[in-house]
Amino acid sequence: MTLSRPAAPPIGRSRAAVVMAFIVCGMMFGSWASRIPAIKEQAGLDSVQLGFALLGSPLGSVLAMTFAGYAAGRFGSHRVTVAMLLICAGTLPLIASSDSFIHLAGALFLFGAAYGSMDVCMNANGLAIERAGTTPIMSRLHASWSIGSFIGAFSTTIALQAGLSVVQQFSVLAVAMVASAVVLSLTMLPERHASTGALFTRPPRRLVLIGFVALCALIAEGSAGDWSGVFIKDNIGGTAQEAALAITFLSATMAGVRLAGDRLTQILGPTRLVSLGAVVSALGMLMALVIAQPPAAIVGFGLVGMGVAATYPIALRTAGSQPGIASGVGIAAVATMGSAGVMAAPPLIGSVAGAAGLRVALGMIVVLLVVLAATAGRAIGSPLKVDEPAVPADAV
């Protein structure tokens, strides 16, 4: 007697499952980012050391993402998403207990490898669901990530009020992530594309241009997430609660724009939305740095997130819709290029901050955003229409 494989979950349940994946992924980021000042102090690091320690996460992501795209095609984006979430949960207590540069950098490397792989695979799964449905959902999925990030940052505010240590907070979070992984294993869409060709190959020129867009958006978003709390607490005399509130507001503004992002893309077009958003982000960063008061900095960093909120989903949708390239591979290529820039940003910002101050270092992000506004048209162009259906996992 042979047991038949269970049928794929209904598309509505699968859509809810991938939304859940984005939310829990965002919760991990929001909780970690809002605790950076505390972990920096716990590990006894200065700004330069922190910048190089933060390098561990994007380095792990860059090295793992190409394999994640291949694994999504080979084993299924749903399976790899669940596996990577479990690994992320296991690394959270390691990050929370970091007491030195080596400890923190190593823990972030492991976390980044799993987190980056999960990012690639849940985006591939979301794109498959978008193709199976009737309306775009990618921006709303990334809104779910921002909502999760808001929840994570807000939970830090509650943890601070309750007097919980970083270890205690992250241990609770890890348990929640494990429970989430169990639910996702039962509800995500079983999907994969056949992986053909070499694992490592030179990406087409169009993917490189799209990758540059992703790079700019991720550097701006990541700089606001990684350094806003440090800037408010260490540079302009804010409190730990105000530093955590900056991450909360950043996540809230990004969530708001991403909830409307699919509709805004239809109204303005992807190119105009990316360009206008880059201008808003640049103005927000200038506001935070020039006024240099905690309330203005909180609002300014929120505007940074608001402006680039729709850019990364647009880049991933375009990358995952390239003809002749499996969605997971296209997404992995662009995510890897974007993360390569993010990898260089923390030590660069930290080094410049050590020499000239964090205000000057973050000022470089303004220049990058101006470049993004000027080059978005060439990179994104017209949206692609791809009717390639997702291949059910059991059909490959």
C-alpha positions in Angstrom: 0.0 0.0 0.0 1.5 3.4 -1.0 0.5 6.6 0.5 -0.3 9.5 -1.9 1.2 12.9 -1.4 -1.1 15.4 0.1 -2.7 17.9 -2.3 -1.3 21.4 -2.5 -3.0 23.8 0.0 -5.7 26.2 -1.5 -4.2 29.3 -3.1 -5.8 31.5 -0.4 -4.1 29.5 2.4 -0.8 29.6 0.5 -1.1 33.3 0.1 -1.7 33.7 3.8 1.3 31.4 4.5 3.8 33.5 2.4 2.4 36.6 4.1 3.2 35.0 7.4 6.7 34.1 6.2 7.4 37.8 5.4 6.0 38.9 8.7 8.2 36.6 10.8 11.2 37.5 8.7 10.5 41.2 9.4 10.0 40.5 13.1 13.5 39.0 13.3 15.0 42.1 11.6 13.0 44.6 13.6 13.9 43.0 16.9 17.6 42.7 16.0 17.9 46.2 14.5 16.3 47.9 17.5 18.7 46.1 19.9 21.9 47.0 18.0 22.7 49.9 20.5 22.4 47.5 23.4 24.4 44.7 21.8 27.1 47.3 20.7 27.4 48.3 24.4 27.3 44.7 25.6 30.1 43.6 23.3 32.2 46.7 24.1 32.4 47.9 20.4 33.0 51.4 19.0 31.4 52.6 15.7 34.2 51.2 13.6 34.2 47.8 15.2 30.4 47.7 15.0 30.5 48.5 11.3 32.8 45.6 10.6 30.8 43.2 12.9 27.7 44.1 10.9 29.5 43.0 7.8 29.0 39.4 8.9 25.3 39.4 8.1 25.4 40.6 4.4 28.6 38.5 3.9 26.7 35.4 4.9 23.8 36.4 2.7 25.9 37.0 -0.4 27.7 33.7 -0.1 24.4 31.8 0.4 22.0 33.5 -1.9 23.2 31.9 -5.2 22.9 28.5 -3.6 19.4 29.4 -2.3 18.2 30.2 -5.8 19.4 26.9 -7.0 18.0 25.1 -4.0 14.6 26.7 -4.5 14.5 25.2 -8.0 15.9 21.8 -6.9 14.0 21.2 -3.6 11.2 23.8 -3.6 11.0 27.3 -2.4 8.6 26.3 0.4 10.9 23.7 1.9 14.0 25.9 1.8 12.1 28.8 3.4 11.0 26.6 6.3 14.5 25.2 6.8 16.2 28.6 6.8 13.7 30.0 9.3 14.6 27.2 11.7 18.3 28.0 11.3 17.5 31.7 11.9 15.7 30.8 15.1 18.8 28.9 16.3 21.1 31.8 15.7 19.1 34.4 17.6 20.3 33.4 21.0 23.9 33.5 19.7 23.5 37.1 18.6 21.8 38.0 21.9 24.7 36.6 24.0 27.5 38.3 21.9 30.1 39.7 24.2 32.9 40.4 21.7 33.6 41.4 18.1 34.3 37.8 17.0 31.3 36.4 18.7 28.9 39.0 17.2 30.4 38.9 13.6 30.3 35.1 13.6 26.7 34.9 14.8 25.7 37.5 12.3 27.4 35.5 9.5 25.3 32.4 10.3 22.2 34.5 10.7 22.8 36.4 7.4 23.3 33.2 5.4 20.0 31.7 6.6 18.1 35.0 6.5 19.3 35.8 3.0 18.4 32.3 1.7 15.0 32.6 3.3 14.5 36.0 1.6 15.2 34.6 -1.8 13.0 31.6 -1.4 10.0 33.3 0.1 10.1 35.9 -2.7 10.2 33.1 -5.3 7.2 31.5 -3.6 5.4 34.8 -3.5 6.0 35.4 -7.2 4.6 31.9 -7.9 1.5 32.8 -6.0 1.2 36.2 -7.8 1.4 34.4 -11.2 -1.3 31.9 -10.0 -3.6 34.8 -8.9 -5.1 37.7 -10.7 -3.5 40.8 -9.1 0.0 41.8 -8.1 0.9 41.1 -4.5 4.7 41.5 -4.3 4.7 45.0 -2.8 2.0 43.9 -0.2 4.2 40.9 0.7 7.1 43.3 1.5 4.6 45.4 3.4 4.0 42.4 5.5 7.8 42.3 6.1 7.6 45.9 7.2 4.7 45.2 9.5 6.7 42.4 11.0 9.7 44.7 11.4 7.4 47.2 13.2 6.1 44.4 15.5 9.7 43.4 16.2 10.8 46.9 17.0 7.7 47.6 19.1 8.3 44.4 21.0 11.7 45.8 21.9 10.1 48.9 23.4 7.9 46.6 25.5 10.8 44.5 26.5 12.7 47.6 27.6 9.8 48.7 29.7 9.5 45.2 31.2 13.3 45.1 31.9 13.9 42.0 29.7 17.5 41.4 28.6 18.4 40.9 25.0 18.9 37.2 25.6 15.5 36.8 27.2 13.7 38.8 24.4 15.5 36.8 21.6 14.8 33.5 23.3 11.1 34.2 23.3 11.4 35.3 19.7 13.3 32.1 18.7 10.5 29.9 20.1 7.9 31.9 18.1 10.0 31.4 15.0 10.1 27.6 15.5 6.3 27.5 15.9 5.9 29.6 12.8 8.1 27.2 10.8 5.8 24.3 11.7 2.8 26.2 10.4 4.5 27.2 7.2 5.6 23.7 6.5 1.9 22.7 6.3 0.5 25.7 4.4 3.0 27.1 1.9 2.5 26.6 -1.8 4.6 23.5 -3.0 6.4 25.2 -5.8 9.7 24.9 -7.7 11.2 25.5 -11.1 13.6 23.1 -12.8 17.1 24.4 -12.3 19.1 24.2 -15.6 22.5 25.4 -16.6 25.5 26.1 -14.5 25.2 27.1 -10.8 27.5 30.1 -11.4 27.1 32.1 -14.6 27.5 35.7 -15.6 24.1 37.4 -15.2 22.6 39.2 -18.2 23.2 43.0 -18.4 19.5 43.7 -17.6 19.9 41.8 -14.3 23.0 43.8 -13.4 21.1 47.1 -13.9 18.2 45.8 -11.8 20.7 44.7 -9.2 22.1 48.2 -9.0 18.6 49.5 -8.2 18.3 46.8 -5.5 21.7 47.8 -4.1 20.8 51.4 -3.7 17.5 50.7 -2.1 19.0 48.1 0.3 21.9 50.3 1.3 19.5 53.2 2.1 17.1 51.0 4.0 19.8 49.1 5.8 21.7 52.3 6.8 18.6 53.7 8.3 17.8 50.5 10.1 21.4 49.8 11.3 22.5 53.3 12.2 19.4 55.3 13.1 19.3 54.1 16.7 23.0 54.6 17.1 22.8 58.1 15.6 19.9 59.1 17.9 21.4 57.6 21.1 25.1 58.4 20.7 25.2 61.5 18.4 22.2 63.7 19.3 21.6 62.6 22.9 18.4 60.6 22.5 17.2 57.9 24.9 17.1 54.1 24.3 13.4 54.3 23.8 13.7 57.1 21.2 16.3 54.9 19.4 13.9 52.0 19.3 11.1 54.3 18.3 13.1 55.3 15.2 13.1 51.7 14.0 9.4 51.4 14.8 8.6 54.5 12.8 10.8 53.4 9.9 9.1 50.1 9.7 5.6 51.7 10.0 6.2 54.1 7.1 7.7 51.3 4.9 4.7 49.1 5.7 2.3 51.9 4.7 3.9 52.6 1.4 4.3 48.9 0.6 0.6 48.2 1.3 -0.2 50.7 -1.4 2.9 49.9 -3.5 1.2 47.6 -6.1 -1.5 50.2 -6.7 1.1 53.0 -6.8 3.1 51.0 -9.4 0.0 50.8 -11.6 -0.7 54.5 -11.3 2.8 56.0 -11.5 4.7 53.2 -13.3 7.6 51.5 -11.7 10.3 53.9 -13.0 8.6 57.0 -11.8 7.8 55.5 -8.4 11.4 54.5 -7.9 12.7 57.9 -8.9 10.3 59.9 -6.8 10.9 57.7 -3.8 14.6 58.2 -4.0 14.1 61.9 -3.8 11.8 61.6 -0.8 14.4 59.3 0.9 17.2 61.8 0.2 15.2 64.7 1.7 14.4 62.5 4.8 18.0 61.7 5.4 19.0 65.4 5.1 16.3 66.3 7.6 17.6 63.8 10.2 21.2 64.9 9.8 20.7 68.6 9.5 18.1 69.3 12.2 19.8 66.7 14.5 17.0 66.5 17.2 15.5 63.1 18.1 11.9 63.9 16.9 13.2 65.3 13.6 15.6 62.3 13.2 12.8 59.8 13.9 10.6 61.4 11.2 13.6 61.8 8.8 14.6 58.2 9.0 10.9 57.3 8.5 10.9 59.2 5.3 14.1 57.3 4.2 12.2 54.1 4.6 9.0 55.5 3.0 10.9 56.6 -0.2 12.6 53.3 -0.9 9.9 51.0 0.4 8.5 50.1 -3.1 11.9 49.9 -4.8 13.1 46.5 -3.7 9.8 44.7 -4.5 9.8 46.3 -7.9 13.4 45.1 -8.6 12.6 41.6 -7.4 9.5 41.3 -9.5 11.3 42.5 -12.6 14.3 40.1 -11.9 12.0 37.2 -11.3 10.1 37.8 -14.6 13.1 37.7 -17.0 12.5 35.4 -19.9 14.5 32.2 -19.9 15.5 32.5 -16.3 13.8 30.6 -13.4 12.3 33.1 -11.0 14.4 31.9 -8.0 17.6 32.3 -10.0 16.7 35.8 -11.2 15.7 36.9 -7.8 18.8 35.4 -6.2 21.1 37.1 -8.7 19.6 40.6 -8.0 19.3 40.0 -4.3 23.0 38.9 -4.3 24.1 42.0 -6.1 22.1 44.2 -3.8 23.5 42.4 -0.7 27.0 42.8 -2.0 26.6 46.5 -1.7 25.0 46.2 1.7 28.0 44.1 2.7 30.3 47.0 2.0 28.2 49.6 3.6 28.5 48.9 7.3 32.3 48.9 7.5 32.5 51.9 5.1 30.0 53.9 7.2 31.6 52.8 10.4 35.1 53.7 9.1 34.0 57.1 7.9 32.1 57.6 11.2 35.3 56.9 13.1 37.2 59.4 11.1 34.7 62.2 10.4 31.6 61.4 12.4 28.4 59.4 11.8 26.6 62.5 10.3 29.2 62.7 7.5 29.0 58.9 6.9 25.3 58.9 6.6 25.5 61.9 4.3 27.0 59.6 1.7 23.6 57.9 1.5 22.1 61.1 0.2 24.5 61.1 -2.7 23.6 57.4 -3.5 19.9 58.2 -3.5 20.4 61.1 -5.9 22.2 58.6 -8.2 19.3 56.2 -7.9 16.8 58.8 -8.8 18.8 59.7 -11.9 19.3 56.1 -13.2 16.1 54.3 -12.3 14.6 54.6 -15.8 17.4 52.8 -17.5 17.5 50.0 -15.0 13.8 49.3 -14.6 12.2 50.3 -17.9 8.8 49.1 -18.7 7.3 46.3 -16.5 7.5 42.9 -18.0 4.5 40.7 -18.5 5.3 37.0 -18.0 2.8 34.3 -18.1 5.1 31.4 -17.2 3.2 29.3 -14.6 4.8 28.0 -11.5 5.7 24.4 -11.7 4.1 22.4 -8.8 6.7 20.8 -6.7 5.4 17.3 -7.3 5.5 17.8 -11.1 9.2 18.3 -11.4 
